[in-house]
Amino acid sequence: MVCFLQMMGSVGSKGDLAENDARDPLGTAMRSTRGVTAFLRDRWFSIDLRSLGLFRIVFGLCLIGNLYDHAAGGNLRAFFSNEGVLPNHLALFAPIQERPWSLLFAFSRPGEVAVAFAAILVVYALYTVGWNTRVMQILVIVCFVSIVNRNLLLQDGGSFTCTILVVWTLFLPVGARFSIDRWLAVRDGWHAPSDRAVVATEDATNHPVHDSGAADGDASSESIFRRPARPAMHVSFVCFALLLQLAAIYGFNAANKTGDTWRRGTAVHYVLWQLSRNTSLAGFLRLHEPSWFSPVLTRATLIFEWSAPALVLIPVFQTVCRRILIGALWVFHLGIASLMSLGPFSYAMMTFSILLLRPADWRGLEYLARKGRLAVDRVVPRALLRSVLGTFAFIHRFGHRLGVHLPYRCRRPAQVPRSPTWRLSTILREGVALFLFVAMLAELTLANPVISERLQWKSRPAWLAETLYYLRVYQTWAMFSPDVPTEDGGVVVEAILADGSRIDPLTGRAPDFEAPLHGPYGLDHDWSEYMFYYPWDRHRVFRAGLRDYVVRRQQERDGAGSKRIRSLDIYRISADCPPPGEILPRNLKRELMISYAAER
């Protein structure tokens, strides 16, 4: 189907068609079919190459930011080394989820993990700038899933979203625009100098097909320097799968919100009292919340989530509908990010929306792109930029001299026609994408409680589920569903030191057993996520990890002095969130998780 969509062409003028209709009914039917497939291709099965290039840059920056969050503030040691809360052997032999694998299991000490993180940073950076993009896309999957699997107690909706984006975009040419690969191709004369300079469509090897009216690189050719007859688009089933994925994320998040807090309009009120994850802005709003605030935002959330699937899939008025969706999506997720610490979720979803940009949107963005280029020219010295690009060019040439051919190698379409090998590779690529789609669809029916039992694919083959386990691709879309929790809690450590003083080693202050009465707790994402999962009964085997981490860190600070830990208790403290109109939590509770006593 994709090959058929890609080979769609024009069918002639209206006069010719009218004359031929009576003579050739079969031809008329074929032209009608071509019109339908062209309509489907343009609406659902294609993405502008510029959108893919911009997505790669922004998503790469998102990955780098997520890596920084995992490394900053001592998190690298606390969550990814054997000196932290989850040593390698425990993550391997008492796995939190099935099929754990991670390159980081080979790195135990904090210094070793820092080297591994540095290597991952290099991969993310090269992916962002688009050098050897095809290889980097594969390495990004390996690196990101390795980070997720190393400590699954940090996994959240942001991890799900990023993994899905990494997997789906593996099938797309995200390095075809705004990349070092593209620059090298232009430099070698395989492409015309700019998007405006090419009359092209994109073939399945992700290289523009030039208009045959002039030789490649002929600067005097009018056919090269006129505006493209149509923008370069990539056609693939994956483009449609991404639209369905976006629709599923919001549609199932809305459908699973069936509880009283969503029906009564109090959901946002209780979100403001999730102190373990909230920002200081949420802490301020919960104490000064107008009576209309929660009902309005609760219903606005449901309206947005229910309307998003329609806006992304509607085939008419598509430019307007997608612009509305992109604007609403950014407002929605910026609001979430300003109130809660949910890791990369909001930023990944905003990055997802870049794939919705159509050629009409890029006509408006060209002006901003020119201004941005001028700004870069003013800020970045040209000599520095030329030296950086020259380094990549040297590596490119050196690799070819050694016989190492870079995976993104542009070829002249006139010299390399579409061969049986090309068609076979296209069929294999689309077939693998279709297989993943079926696997994710099966997971979608099983992971969302709103799906009735008769529609759930309970008899799916085990190997189909195994594929998703290894990739960590899940389809559970039920944030704050069916209800927003009306209780919130946290973890408090009470350590008695050798001098008799009591301290919470995690904060450096006295244990605060009334933290739910004030808050927010001010934790970063990794700690808030870990503290959320830590008290769960099924994670009981991992409780000793936090105890050992706290004792070890305190011993390193004071050794055998008066501040060494004599005994230690870890508690979960919780309280019922106040109902609307009140600001004081109720029913403060304390539950002992684990204890420690030093040997005398």
Helices and strands as residue ranges (DSSP letters): H 2-6, H 14-23, H 25-44, E 46-48, H 49-71, G 72-74, H 75-80, H 88-93, G 103-106, H 110-129, H 133-150, G 152-154, H 157-169, H 180-187, G 195-197, E 200-202, E 208-210, H 222-225, E 233-235, H 237-255, H 260-264, H 267-271, H 280-287, H 293-313, H 318-339, H 345-352, G 353-356, H 359-379, H 382-401, H 420-447, G 453-455, H 462-471, E 487-497, E 502-503, G 515-517, H 525-533, G 537-542, H 543-558, E 565-576, E 586-597
